[in-house]
Amino acid sequence: MRPARTLPLRRAPLAGEALDSWIEVMSAQLRVPMGELLVALGLRREDESPTNWAPWMTQLTPPQAEHIAVATAIPPDSLHTMTLQQFDQRALVIDRDRGQVNGLFMWGRGGGSGSRFCPDCLRESEGRWPLLWRLGWSFACLTHRRLLADFCPKCGSRHRKRPHPSHLIPTPGHCDHVSRSTDQAPRIRCLHPLADTETMRFDDGHPALRAQQALLDVITSGVGTFGVYAHDPQLAMAVLADMRGLARRVLIHMPAPRMTRLVPEELVEAHFRAREHNSGLTSTQRRAPLDPGRAAPAYAETTAAGAVAAWSILGQADFRQAAPRMRELLDAIVDRGYWTSPTVTRNWGRHNSPVLESVHLKTIAPTLWPNAALRYRTALPAPSLPTTTPSQLTARARKIPGIIWPLWAVRLNPVPQVREHLAAALSASLLLVNSRLELPDAVKKVGNLINQPNLTHVLQALRDDAHYEGIQLALIQIAAYLDNHKVPIDYGRRRRLDYSTLLPESEWIALCRRTLTEPGAGTRYQVARCYLFEKISGLPHTRIPDPPRDSQNFRNSRVRFPYVLTPEASAELDQIGRAFLDRNRLSNEPLTWQPPAELLDELALPRPDPGDIDLADLHRRVRSGQTSTGIADDLGTDLRTLRYVLDQHPVPAAKSTAHSMERGLKGLHAARHMISKDQLERFYVQQDMPFRTIQRETGINRKALAALADEYGIPKRNHRPCGTLDREWIYEQYVVGRRTLEDIGREVGMSGSSVGARVREYGIGTQNNRQPWYPQHDFTSAPEAIQPTLGNSYSICRLRLFIQVVRYSTLIEACQTHGIHPSTLTMQLKRLETDLGGPLLIRASRGRQLELTALGRDVVEAVEVWARTLAEQPRETWARSEWRPPLPGRKRKSRHPAEAPGLDRFPALLQPAVRTFAGRRRLHRFLQAANYPSLAAYCREAGMSPSALTPQIQHLERDLQGQLLIRGQHGHRMRLTDFGERVLAVALPYADQLGARSDTY
């Protein structure tokens, strides 16, 4: 190699200028051929033949850099920045052994791939070429807001694809392409001024310019911080790999109409024109492969379209905003018959970042099954693939009870409630978070307390709740807390304990004596045992040894147990549980534990925080005897939350008073102080006195006496009615005379239940002998066909319902119109058919409407005849017959409310419904409900029960003598009848008057 010599004329390179561009400028300035200058700079030997490859453009060897530095006085470090080595591991990857760029990685372009150019920049710089133009991600000039050019407009050749011809002097700013020689024409240079090339121009702020700026920032800084990368910056290699993965799928799968949702329309049109032009060329002329995006696109239009589409997704502020745009791409992929899975982005490139996975998971989150949503934690701002190891899952399972902690079961309970399997399903769900466990494996790790179908049902109920995202976040946070913190209880060990000795019955009786608690008649003991078992083991009560029978009485007692539990009894139960753990060598563990409630703060959950309930008010309501449903409604909570609060904060026992002792209302603990075992045994066993008689003698409630006898171990006699009843006499009175059991009992000095027991003992069939409130003489004119159903007012209601049903073609239509559940209507008709002695209807079937039987037609005819008879009676007779005597101690409301004033202000159509204030309120509710798809939807919005609204609508229809609406069912909206539309149109102008309070008239 020729020794390094200083050049006679030297010119400094521009900032960011490529090495080959600088050498060509010096060659033109020195007026020497390009090949001689390369030899002088040490980039080629004198005996070396010219080649189409310039490895020095990719990277300089140290001797080459030193040689050029001596010849030009440019430092070697500056010379290295003028080669593609400047962008190694940022915008491209260089194979240093071969000195070439990997063209398939990140759309990298090597020294032999040519360079795009900006015509305006070439004109202003007199033909200087920046190094950035060689990168595959360069497609626009930010200075002149225009697309870069790819080819010479005259000869169509790509520039700087190979070194400048060695024997020629460069002409900066002009096309240096030399045509091939033929027999007809010699080789000639094109020399077209590249500054005259036309390309697409953009307005300021165009997406193409913004995407180009973001890409250049990533390449120059080496780190991506734009858009979704702002909270999790990634290396340039990973960011460009994400961009390439998205851009390639956009170019392959998205047709023009769908692509315009991500890319400006003019850029989409330019891309498809370029693709059409390329596909029309022959294989030797073709400038780009038919598989777009696999390598760096040959057309700047294609690069811009792909880059802008990828930037429109990744450039959003967060994953939630990026998801709708990503959805457009995934829908296009699916439309072409491809399937997208949660891990599909792994196939989009080897160096993709986790950010792209998060965008993809956030996009498909609404379509994932609940178990998959927990696996990928899609509720988090940045979802990700699961990372928990099997050993970590095993450790987590030991920290989770079989049924989730009570507070979490209360707060995560969806609406409507999942009553039976919620707690077990939530525990199993904690093992699905950030793990690859399948449902059966998760269930097995926490005790096999729920099968897969039930677990799936609960997870779907959670997904259908409006607070589904908050529920997911709660489960994700508790799983993370368990993984990162020690839990003082090993629930896996507690699941294996033997609980057969937990709370013997004798210990329960002793506890009740110490705390003045009623032990009950056996059921309450079973409930207390199950309560303590669930508290200690974290298992459902069904897993206790020798479980109680699941009867209605047991279930009711379990529900009521927190209401009767006192602080003293609760503390005693905790001491018994503590002693049980000590016997099993678990003295180092607390009795109970649950994660910090602060983990649920600021989460939108189905149920409010139980801590917000006023304990003093709750305890006062419980002591006053208010129903649990009433308490829940007044406090704005649900029954499960009430039971949890009372379990954590039991109601203190009310102080006993002399008055309550005299009335026998203190119950069992009062009875213990009033009567001893010897006294009760003398009364009940020796003197053979029944509990009712003992109650009269002592003032102690007979139920408390019966429970006290169980506690004292006094065997109780089988129930036997006192007195004697002759079978023939009772048959005559009960069957023939149709007297009630209570009436017969009053005559013979027995209770109605005792008389009923004797009736059943004699084998006499029971019947409904209750008499109607209406005077008997009013119904003597009723036809014989309907006489059997006039025993009470309920039967009359069933008869009225039957007459209304026969107007419709099907029972379902009747139910929808009158707001009755089909099962309720069926039971009412069956009871009526039993009273009348035969079927009344032939149910509708396909192609056939509801039909009456012969008996049904007779009943309808008899009712019509009887109705005409009743209509002929004076109205005063019916008014008197409808009166019922008020119950003792109660004031009865007037059955004829006063008429509201201003009746003449309303149209005649509405006057039957607006005579009273209640009627006006009913009509006003109808006007409001007519705007909703169903009555249930209106009730949810108005905060009222559908069972309260339905009778009001029915009353309004009776007042107006017409059907107003047809209920919505099975996906169909509620709709108004023609009569309902007419009423709505007439009543709307009076809506304000109808909604006014009574004191405003």
LINSULKA-V917346 format. One record per residue. N is the residue number from 1. RES is the residue in three letters. PHI is phi in radians with two decimals (none if undefined). BURIAL is b if it has 24 or more other C-alpha atoms within 12 Angstrom, else e. Layout:
# LINSULKA-V917346
n: [N N]
res: [RES RES]
phi: [PHI PHI]
burial: [BURIAL BURIAL]
This chain:
# LINSULKA-V917346
n: [1 2 3 4 5 6 7 8 9 10 11 12 13 14 15 16 17 18 19 20 21 22 23 24 25 26 27 28 29 30 31 32 33 34 35 36 37 38 39 40 41 42 43 44 45 46 47 48 49 50 51 52 53 54 55 56 57 58 59 60 61 62 63 64 65 66 67 68 69 70 71 72 73 74 75 76 77 78 79 80 81 82 83 84 85 86 87 88 89 90 91 92 93 94 95 96 97 98 99 100 101 102 103 104 105 106 107 108 109 110 111 112 113 114 115 116 117 118 119 120 121 122 123 124 125 126 127 128 129 130 131 132 133 134 135 136 137 138 139 140 141 142 143 144 145 146 147 148 149 150 151 152 153 154 155 156 157 158 159 160 161 162 163 164 165 166 167 168 169 170 171 172 173 174 175 176 177 178 179 180 181 182 183 184 185 186 187 188 189 190 191 192 193 194 195 196 197 198 199 200 201 202 203 204 205 206 207 208 209 210 211 212 213 214 215 216 217 218 219 220 221 222 223 224 225 226 227 228 229 230 231 232 233 234 235 236 237 238 239 240 241 242 243 244 245 246 247 248 249 250 251 252 253 254 255 256 257 258 259 260 261 262 263 264 265 266 267 268 269 270 271 272 273 274 275 276 277 278 279 280 281 282 283 284 285 286 287 288 289 290 291 292 293 294 295 296 297 298 299 300 301 302 303 304 305 306 307 308 309 310 311 312 313 314 315 316 317 318 319 320 321 322 323 324 325 326 327 328 329 330 331 332 333 334 335 336 337 338 339 340 341 342 343 344 345 346 347 348 349 350 351 352 353 354 355 356 357 358 359 360 361 362 363 364 365 366 367 368 369 370 371 372 373 374 375 376 377 378 379 380 381 382 383 384 385 386 387 388 389 390 391 392 393 394 395 396 397 398 399 400 401 402 403 404 405 406 407 408 409 410 411 412 413 414 415 416 417 418 419 420 421 422 423 424 425 426 427 428 429 430 431 432 433 434 435 436 437 438 439 440 441 442 443 444 445 446 447 448 449 450 451 452 453 454 455 456 457 458 459 460 461 462 463 464 465 466 467 468 469 470 471 472 473 474 475 476 477 478 479 480 481 482 483 484 485 486 487 488 489 490 491 492 493 494 495 496 497 498 499 500 501 502 503 504 505 506 507 508 509 510 511 512 513 514 515 516 517 518 519 520 521 522 523 524 525 526 527 528 529 530 531 532 533 534 535 536 537 538 539 540 541 542 543 544 545 546 547 548 549 550 551 552 553 554 555 556 557 558 559 560 561 562 563 564 565 566 567 568 569 570 571 572 573 574 575 576 577 578 579 580 581 582 583 584 585 586 587 588 589 590 591 592 593 594 595 596 597 598 599 600 601 602 603 604 605 606 607 608 609 610 611 612 613 614 615 616 617 618 619 620 621 622 623 624 625 626 627 628 629 630 631 632 633 634 635 636 637 638 639 640 641 642 643 644 645 646 647 648 649 650 651 652 653 654 655 656 657 658 659 660 661 662 663 664 665 666 667 668 669 670 671 672 673 674 675 676 677 678 679 680 681 682 683 684 685 686 687 688 689 690 691 692 693 694 695 696 697 698 699 700 701 702 703 704 705 706 707 708 709 710 711 712 713 714 715 716 717 718 719 720 721 722 723 724 725 726 727 728 729 730 731 732 733 734 735 736 737 738 739 740 741 742 743 744 745 746 747 748 749 750 751 752 753 754 755 756 757 758 759 760 761 762 763 764 765 766 767 768 769 770 771 772 773 774 775 776 777 778 779 780 781 782 783 784 785 786 787 788 789 790 791 792 793 794 795 796 797 798 799 800 801 802 803 804 805 806 807 808 809 810 811 812 813 814 815 816 817 818 819 820 821 822 823 824 825 826 827 828 829 830 831 832 833 834 835 836 837 838 839 840 841 842 843 844 845 846 847 848 849 850 851 852 853 854 855 856 857 858 859 860 861 862 863 864 865 866 867 868 869 870 871 872 873 874 875 876 877 878 879 880 881 882 883 884 885 886 887 888 889 890 891 892 893 894 895 896 897 898 899 900 901 902 903 904 905 906 907 908 909 910 911 912 913 914 915 916 917 918 919 920 921 922 923 924 925 926 927 928 929 930 931 932 933 934 935 936 937 938 939 940 941 942 943 944 945 946 947 948 949 950 951 952 953 954 955 956 957 958 959 960 961 962 963 964 965 966 967 968 969 970 971 972 973 974 975 976 977 978 979 980 981 982 983 984 985 986 987 988 989 990 991 992 993 994 995 996 997 998 999 1000 1001]
res: [MET ARG PRO ALA ARG THR LEU PRO LEU ARG ARG ALA PRO LEU ALA GLY GLU ALA LEU ASP SER TRP ILE GLU VAL MET SER ALA GLN LEU ARG VAL PRO MET GLY GLU LEU LEU VAL ALA LEU GLY LEU ARG ARG GLU ASP GLU SER PRO THR ASN TRP ALA PRO TRP MET THR GLN LEU THR PRO PRO GLN ALA GLU HIS ILE ALA VAL ALA THR ALA ILE PRO PRO ASP SER LEU HIS THR MET THR LEU GLN GLN PHE ASP GLN ARG ALA LEU VAL ILE ASP ARG ASP ARG GLY GLN VAL ASN GLY LEU PHE MET TRP GLY ARG GLY GLY GLY SER GLY SER ARG PHE CYS PRO ASP CYS LEU ARG GLU SER GLU GLY ARG TRP PRO LEU LEU TRP ARG LEU GLY TRP SER PHE ALA CYS LEU THR HIS ARG ARG LEU LEU ALA ASP PHE CYS PRO LYS CYS GLY SER ARG HIS ARG LYS ARG PRO HIS PRO SER HIS LEU ILE PRO THR PRO GLY HIS CYS ASP HIS VAL SER ARG SER THR ASP GLN ALA PRO ARG ILE ARG CYS LEU HIS PRO LEU ALA ASP THR GLU THR MET ARG PHE ASP ASP GLY HIS PRO ALA LEU ARG ALA GLN GLN ALA LEU LEU ASP VAL ILE THR SER GLY VAL GLY THR PHE GLY VAL TYR ALA HIS ASP PRO GLN LEU ALA MET ALA VAL LEU ALA ASP MET ARG GLY LEU ALA ARG ARG VAL LEU ILE HIS MET PRO ALA PRO ARG MET THR ARG LEU VAL PRO GLU GLU LEU VAL GLU ALA HIS PHE ARG ALA ARG GLU HIS ASN SER GLY LEU THR SER THR GLN ARG ARG ALA PRO LEU ASP PRO GLY ARG ALA ALA PRO ALA TYR ALA GLU THR THR ALA ALA GLY ALA VAL ALA ALA TRP SER ILE LEU GLY GLN ALA ASP PHE ARG GLN ALA ALA PRO ARG MET ARG GLU LEU LEU ASP ALA ILE VAL ASP ARG GLY TYR TRP THR SER PRO THR VAL THR ARG ASN TRP GLY ARG HIS ASN SER PRO VAL LEU GLU SER VAL HIS LEU LYS THR ILE ALA PRO THR LEU TRP PRO ASN ALA ALA LEU ARG TYR ARG THR ALA LEU PRO ALA PRO SER LEU PRO THR THR THR PRO SER GLN LEU THR ALA ARG ALA ARG LYS ILE PRO GLY ILE ILE TRP PRO LEU TRP ALA VAL ARG LEU ASN PRO VAL PRO GLN VAL ARG GLU HIS LEU ALA ALA ALA LEU SER ALA SER LEU LEU LEU VAL ASN SER ARG LEU GLU LEU PRO ASP ALA VAL LYS LYS VAL GLY ASN LEU ILE ASN GLN PRO ASN LEU THR HIS VAL LEU GLN ALA LEU ARG ASP ASP ALA HIS TYR GLU GLY ILE GLN LEU ALA LEU ILE GLN ILE ALA ALA TYR LEU ASP ASN HIS LYS VAL PRO ILE ASP TYR GLY ARG ARG ARG ARG LEU ASP TYR SER THR LEU LEU PRO GLU SER GLU TRP ILE ALA LEU CYS ARG ARG THR LEU THR GLU PRO GLY ALA GLY THR ARG TYR GLN VAL ALA ARG CYS TYR LEU PHE GLU LYS ILE SER GLY LEU PRO HIS THR ARG ILE PRO ASP PRO PRO ARG ASP SER GLN ASN PHE ARG ASN SER ARG VAL ARG PHE PRO TYR VAL LEU THR PRO GLU ALA SER ALA GLU LEU ASP GLN ILE GLY ARG ALA PHE LEU ASP ARG ASN ARG LEU SER ASN GLU PRO LEU THR TRP GLN PRO PRO ALA GLU LEU LEU ASP GLU LEU ALA LEU PRO ARG PRO ASP PRO GLY ASP ILE ASP LEU ALA ASP LEU HIS ARG ARG VAL ARG SER GLY GLN THR SER THR GLY ILE ALA ASP ASP LEU GLY THR ASP LEU ARG THR LEU ARG TYR VAL LEU ASP GLN HIS PRO VAL PRO ALA ALA LYS SER THR ALA HIS SER MET GLU ARG GLY LEU LYS GLY LEU HIS ALA ALA ARG HIS MET ILE SER LYS ASP GLN LEU GLU ARG PHE TYR VAL GLN GLN ASP MET PRO PHE ARG THR ILE GLN ARG GLU THR GLY ILE ASN ARG LYS ALA LEU ALA ALA LEU ALA ASP GLU TYR GLY ILE PRO LYS ARG ASN HIS ARG PRO CYS GLY THR LEU ASP ARG GLU TRP ILE TYR GLU GLN TYR VAL VAL GLY ARG ARG THR LEU GLU ASP ILE GLY ARG GLU VAL GLY MET SER GLY SER SER VAL GLY ALA ARG VAL ARG GLU TYR GLY ILE GLY THR GLN ASN ASN ARG GLN PRO TRP TYR PRO GLN HIS ASP PHE THR SER ALA PRO GLU ALA ILE GLN PRO THR LEU GLY ASN SER TYR SER ILE CYS ARG LEU ARG LEU PHE ILE GLN VAL VAL ARG TYR SER THR LEU ILE GLU ALA CYS GLN THR HIS GLY ILE HIS PRO SER THR LEU THR MET GLN LEU LYS ARG LEU GLU THR ASP LEU GLY GLY PRO LEU LEU ILE ARG ALA SER ARG GLY ARG GLN LEU GLU LEU THR ALA LEU GLY ARG ASP VAL VAL GLU ALA VAL GLU VAL TRP ALA ARG THR LEU ALA GLU GLN PRO ARG GLU THR TRP ALA ARG SER GLU TRP ARG PRO PRO LEU PRO GLY ARG LYS ARG LYS SER ARG HIS PRO ALA GLU ALA PRO GLY LEU ASP ARG PHE PRO ALA LEU LEU GLN PRO ALA VAL ARG THR PHE ALA GLY ARG ARG ARG LEU HIS ARG PHE LEU GLN ALA ALA ASN TYR PRO SER LEU ALA ALA TYR CYS ARG GLU ALA GLY MET SER PRO SER ALA LEU THR PRO GLN ILE GLN HIS LEU GLU ARG ASP LEU GLN GLY GLN LEU LEU ILE ARG GLY GLN HIS GLY HIS ARG MET ARG LEU THR ASP PHE GLY GLU ARG VAL LEU ALA VAL ALA LEU PRO TYR ALA ASP GLN LEU GLY ALA ARG SER ASP THR TYR]
phi: [none -1.12 -1.07 -1.19 -2.29 -1.26 -1.24 -1.18 -2.19 -2.23 -2.36 -1.28 -1.27 -1.34 -1.10 1.38 -1.32 -1.32 -1.10 -1.16 -1.12 -1.14 -1.17 -1.12 -1.09 -1.18 -1.10 -1.19 -1.22 -1.43 1.06 -2.14 -1.05 -1.08 -1.12 -1.14 -1.18 -1.11 -1.17 -1.15 -1.55 1.38 -1.65 -2.72 -1.40 -1.14 -1.57 -1.52 -1.34 -1.07 -2.22 -1.58 -2.23 -2.12 -1.08 -1.16 -1.30 -1.39 -2.73 -1.72 -1.36 -0.99 -1.09 -1.11 -1.10 -1.16 -1.08 -1.13 -1.10 -1.17 -1.32 -2.08 1.14 -1.73 -1.03 -1.03 -1.07 -1.18 -1.14 -1.10 -1.26 -1.62 -1.93 -1.16 -1.04 -1.02 -1.90 -1.10 1.14 -2.16 -2.00 -2.80 -2.17 -1.79 -1.41 -1.20 -1.20 -1.66 1.20 -2.24 -1.63 -1.30 -1.27 -1.59 -1.77 1.00 0.98 -1.28 -2.14 -1.50 -1.13 -1.67 -1.70 1.49 -2.53 -1.40 -2.70 -1.82 -1.00 -1.17 -1.13 -1.11 -1.18 -1.29 -1.70 1.07 1.55 -1.59 -1.98 -1.16 -1.16 -1.04 -1.14 -1.36 -1.32 -1.15 -1.57 -1.58 -2.42 -2.50 -1.67 -1.32 -1.27 -1.82 0.88 -2.53 -1.31 -1.25 -1.61 -1.81 -2.33 -1.22 -1.19 -1.61 -1.71 1.31 -1.57 -1.51 -1.60 1.05 -1.27 -2.43 -1.03 -1.09 -0.91 -1.16 -1.56 -1.99 -1.57 -1.09 -2.15 -0.97 1.52 -2.12 -1.21 -1.72 -1.20 -1.95 -1.26 -1.34 -1.41 -2.30 -1.16 -1.57 -2.46 -1.35 -1.28 -2.34 -1.57 -1.27 0.98 -1.28 -1.18 -1.22 -1.15 -1.53 -1.26 -1.75 -2.41 -1.18 -1.90 -2.12 -1.33 -1.11 1.46 -1.11 -0.93 -1.13 -1.20 -1.19 -1.16 -1.11 -1.11 -1.10 -1.16 -1.14 -1.11 -1.13 -1.20 -1.30 -1.54 1.43 -2.44 -1.68 -2.23 -1.51 0.93 -1.19 -1.51 -1.10 -1.59 -2.54 -1.00 -2.19 -1.12 -1.01 -1.01 -1.21 -1.11 -1.19 -1.14 -1.10 -1.08 -1.13 -1.05 -1.23 -1.07 -1.09 -1.16 -1.12 -1.20 -1.45 -1.80 -1.61 -1.28 -1.03 -1.05 -1.34 -1.17 -1.14 -1.35 -2.03 -2.21 -0.95 -1.07 -1.17 -1.28 -1.13 -1.10 -1.11 -1.09 -1.25 -1.14 -1.12 -1.17 -1.15 -1.11 -1.16 -1.20 -1.43 -1.44 -1.28 -1.07 -1.39 -1.55 -1.04 -1.63 -2.51 -1.16 -1.26 -1.51 -1.24 1.55 -1.17 -2.00 -1.03 -1.03 -1.38 -1.85 -1.13 -1.07 -1.19 -1.04 -1.11 -1.09 -1.16 -1.17 -1.14 -1.08 -1.15 -1.17 -1.11 -1.56 -1.36 -1.49 -1.29 -1.18 -2.68 -1.19 -1.12 -1.34 -1.33 -1.07 -1.05 -1.27 -1.12 -1.08 -1.06 -1.19 -1.13 -1.11 -1.14 -1.13 -1.16 -1.06 -1.56 1.62 -1.68 -1.86 -1.92 -1.94 -1.07 -1.88 -1.14 -1.16 -1.13 -1.52 -1.60 2.81 -1.36 -2.00 -1.11 -1.56 -1.10 -1.13 -1.11 -1.06 -1.14 -1.07 -1.11 -1.15 -1.15 -1.26 -1.56 -0.96 -1.13 -1.71 -1.42 -1.16 -0.99 -1.16 -1.23 -1.08 -1.24 -1.06 -1.71 0.89 -1.20 -1.32 -1.24 -1.02 -2.26 -1.11 -2.72 -1.26 -1.12 -2.23 -1.26 -1.50 -1.01 -1.15 -1.18 -1.18 -1.09 -1.15 -1.15 -1.08 -1.24 -1.66 -2.01 -1.29 -1.10 -2.04 -1.04 -0.97 -0.98 -1.05 -1.25 -1.13 -1.25 -1.25 -1.69 -1.26 -1.31 -2.04 -1.25 -1.18 -1.73 -1.27 -1.66 -1.93 -1.08 -1.09 -1.19 -1.16 -1.15 -1.09 -1.13 -1.15 -1.10 -1.45 -1.48 -1.21 0.98 -2.47 -1.79 -1.15 -1.52 -0.99 -1.05 -1.19 -1.14 -1.11 -1.11 -1.22 -1.95 1.89 0.95 -1.63 -2.61 -1.54 -1.13 -1.04 -1.18 -1.10 -1.10 -1.08 -1.15 -1.09 -1.20 -1.10 -1.14 -1.16 -1.35 -1.32 -1.16 -1.81 -1.04 -1.14 -1.12 -1.12 -1.05 -1.08 -1.11 -1.14 -1.14 -1.20 -1.22 -1.11 -1.14 -1.12 -1.13 -1.20 -1.83 -2.32 -1.44 -1.91 -1.27 -2.09 -1.66 -1.20 -1.08 -1.25 -1.14 -1.18 -1.69 -1.21 -1.66 -1.80 -1.17 -1.71 -1.33 0.92 -1.08 -1.12 -1.10 -1.21 -1.14 -1.11 -1.10 -1.07 -1.13 -1.13 -1.20 -1.82 0.95 -1.92 -1.24 -1.34 1.41 -1.74 2.11 -1.19 -1.15 -1.09 -1.09 -1.15 -1.11 -1.12 -1.15 -1.06 -1.21 -1.10 -1.10 -1.15 -1.52 -1.49 1.28 -1.95 -1.22 -1.12 -1.22 -1.61 -1.27 -1.03 0.93 -1.16 -1.24 -1.20 -1.43 -1.71 -1.13 -1.11 -1.15 -1.12 -1.11 -1.16 -1.11 -1.17 -1.46 -1.01 -1.07 -1.36 -1.81 -1.32 -1.79 -1.03 -1.16 -1.14 -1.11 -1.15 -1.12 -1.11 -1.12 -1.15 -1.12 -1.11 -1.09 -1.15 -1.11 -1.15 -1.10 -1.15 -1.74 1.05 -2.13 -1.19 -1.47 -1.85 -1.23 -1.11 -2.42 -2.81 -2.63 -1.04 -1.03 -1.16 -1.12 -1.12 -1.66 -1.10 1.13 -1.78 -1.45 -2.02 -1.07 -2.08 -1.27 -1.22 -1.06 -1.14 -1.40 -1.36 -1.29 -1.12 -1.07 -1.15 -1.10 -1.10 -1.10 -1.17 -1.14 -1.16 -1.34 1.53 -1.14 -1.14 -1.10 -1.11 -1.13 -1.10 -1.08 -1.15 -1.19 -1.57 1.21 -2.38 -2.12 -1.16 -1.11 -1.15 -1.06 -1.12 -1.13 -1.10 -1.21 -1.18 -1.34 -2.35 -1.05 -1.39 -1.07 -1.13 -1.24 -1.21 -1.31 -2.16 -1.09 -1.13 -1.19 -1.16 -1.13 -1.42 1.29 -1.61 -1.33 1.40 -1.16 -1.17 -1.28 -1.12 -1.07 -1.47 -1.73 -2.53 -1.58 -1.11 -1.12 -1.13 -1.12 -1.17 -1.15 -1.18 -1.45 -1.66 -1.28 -1.61 0.98 -1.56 -1.28 -1.08 -1.14 -1.23 -1.10 -1.08 -1.17 -1.36 -1.89 1.42 -1.65 -1.00 -1.13 -1.21 -1.17 -1.12 -1.14 -1.16 -1.17 -1.10 -1.10 -1.15 -1.38 1.34 -1.53 -1.13 -1.64 -1.36 -1.14 -1.16 -2.41 -1.22 -1.38 1.44 -2.11 -2.31 -1.35 -1.11 -1.12 -1.18 -1.20 -1.14 -1.15 -1.28 -1.50 -1.56 -1.32 -1.41 0.94 -1.49 -1.39 -1.10 -1.14 -1.16 -1.14 -1.10 -1.11 -1.24 -1.72 1.38 -2.22 -1.37 -1.09 -1.16 -1.17 -1.11 -1.10 -1.10 -1.19 -1.08 -1.16 -1.12 -1.42 1.34 -1.52 -1.14 -1.33 -2.58 -1.61 -1.85 -1.14 -1.56 -1.19 -1.22 -1.21 -1.01 -1.11 -1.16 -1.21 -1.96 -1.18 -1.48 -1.14 -1.06 -1.13 -1.11 -1.97 -1.03 -1.08 -1.75 -1.69 -1.23 -2.69 -1.18 -1.16 -1.14 -1.12 -1.10 -1.14 -1.15 -1.09 -1.10 -1.09 -1.11 -1.26 -1.20 -1.16 -1.38 -1.88 -1.41 -2.45 -1.19 -1.08 -1.11 -1.13 -1.12 -1.11 -1.23 -1.74 1.20 -1.92 -1.24 -0.97 -1.15 -1.15 -1.10 -1.07 -1.13 -1.11 -1.20 -1.10 -1.12 -1.14 -1.12 -1.14 -1.15 -1.57 1.50 3.02 -1.21 -1.86 -2.29 -1.89 -1.05 -1.22 -2.39 -1.09 1.43 -2.43 -1.50 -1.08 -2.23 -1.60 -1.40 -1.07 -1.12 -1.08 -1.15 -1.10 -1.13 -1.07 -1.12 -1.13 -1.12 -1.13 -1.12 -1.18 -1.11 -1.16 -1.16 -1.16 -1.14 -1.37 -1.32 -1.08 -1.11 -1.08 -1.10 -1.21 -1.08 -1.23 -1.23 -1.39 -1.30 -2.14 -1.19 -1.19 -1.17 -1.03 1.42 -2.16 -1.61 -1.67 -1.23 -1.15 -1.41 -2.20 -1.11 -1.13 -1.26 -1.42 -1.29 1.31 -1.13 -1.23 -1.38 -1.77 -1.06 -1.09 -1.09 -1.62 -1.05 -1.09 -1.70 -2.00 -1.20 -2.10 -1.13 -1.11 -1.14 -1.17 -1.13 -1.11 -1.17 -1.14 -1.13 -1.09 -1.08 -1.24 -1.18 -1.13 -1.51 -1.92 -1.21 -2.75 -1.13 -1.09 -1.11 -1.12 -1.11 -1.09 -1.26 -1.50 1.27 -2.21 -1.50 -1.03 -1.17 -1.52 -1.38 -1.00 -1.07 -1.15 -1.14 -1.10 -1.08 -1.11 -1.13 -1.19 -1.09 -1.54 1.01 -3.07 -1.41 -1.67 -2.62 -2.03 -1.07 -1.44 -2.74 0.95 1.49 -1.75 -1.27 -1.16 -2.35 -1.49 -1.32 -1.05 -1.13 -1.11 -1.07 -1.18 -1.13 -1.09 -1.13 -1.29 -1.49 -0.98 -1.08 -1.84 -1.07 -1.13 -1.18 -1.19 -1.53 -1.27 -1.27 -1.12 -1.39 -1.65 -1.40]
burial: [e e e b e e b e e b e e b b e b b b b b b b b b b b b b e e e b b b b b b b b b b b b b e e e e e e e e b b b b b b b b b e e b b b b b b e b b b b e b e b b b b b b b b b b b b b b b b b e e e e b b b b b b b b b b b b b b b b b b b b b b b b e e e b b b b b b b b b b b b b b b b b e e b b b b b b b b b e b e b b b b b b b b b b e b b b b b b b b b b b e e e e e e e e e e b e b b b b b e b e b b b b e e e b b b b b b b b b b b b b b e e b b b b b b b b e e b e b b b b b b b b b b b b b b b b b b b b b b b e b b b b b b b e b b b e b b b e b b e e b e e e e e e e e b b e e e b b b b b b b b b b b b b b b b b b b b b b b b b e b b b e b b b b b b b b b b b b e e e e e e b e b b b b b e b b e b b b b b b b b b b b b b b b e e b b b b b b b b b b b b b b b b b b b e b e e e e b b b b b b b b b b b b b b b b b b b b b b b e b b e e b b b b b b b b b b b b b b b b b b b b b b b b b b b b b b e b e b b b b b b e b b b e b e b b b b b b b b b b b b b b b b b e e e b e b b b b b b b e b e b e e b b e b e e b b e b b b e b b b b b b b b b b b b b b b b b b b b b b b b b b b b b b e e e b e e e e e b e e b b b b b b b b b b b e b b e b b b e b b b e b b e e e e e e e e b b b b b b e e e b b e e b e b b b b b b e e b e e e e b b e b b e e e e e b e e b b e e e e b b b b b b b b b b b b b b b b b e e e e e e e e e e b b b b b b b b b e b b e e e b b b e b b e e e e e b b e e b b e e b b b b b b b b b b b b b b b e e e b e e e e e e e e b e e e e b b e b b e e e e b b b e b b b e e e e b e e e b b b e b b e e e e e e e b b b e b b e b e e e b b e e b b e b b b b b b b b e e b b e b b b b b b b b b e b b b b b b b b b b b b b e e e e b b e b b e b b b e b b e e b b b e e e e e e e e b e b e e e b e e b b e e b e e b e e e e e e e e e e e e e e e e e e e e e e e e e e e e e e e e e b e e e e e b e e b b b b b b b b b b b b b b b b b b b b b b e b b b b b e b b e e e e e e e e e b b e b b b b b b e b b e b b b b b b b e e e e e b b b e e e b e e b b e e b b e e b e b b b e e e e e e]
